[in-house]
Amino acid sequence: MKAHEHVTPRQEALAERHLCVALAALRTPDEVRAFLRDLCTPTEIQAMADRWAVVDRLKRAIPYREIHRLTGVSVATIGRVARFLRGGSGGYATAARRIEESRRASAAMARV
């Protein structure tokens, strides 16, 4: 991570918290997309999208080489995502679980 001169660790943590609050305030995927396009470079967005594309495949126990073949994401990046999926802060798992819960709820509503 980039070191900021004249910025304390507390200030850096607060800036990160403010970013998280801004993301949480967005209500739709289109709002998040617009925010990310304003905030990040296209390359940064692609890197995040690549990592996210790997999560579901790892959860389905698809081998790294097959994930690489399907997505073009490097085996090193796949390994990094796998490490954080297993032992990170829980963000990948929480997002994946909530998306799955939403899909199940939508499917259940469609059957009613």
Buried (B, 14 or more C-beta within 10 A) or exposed (E): EEEEEEEEEEEBEEEEEEEEEEEEEBEEEEEEEEBBEEEEEEEEBEBEEBBEBBBBBBBEEBEBEEBBEEBEBEEEBBEBBBEBBEEEEEEBBEEBEEEEEEEEEEEEEEEE
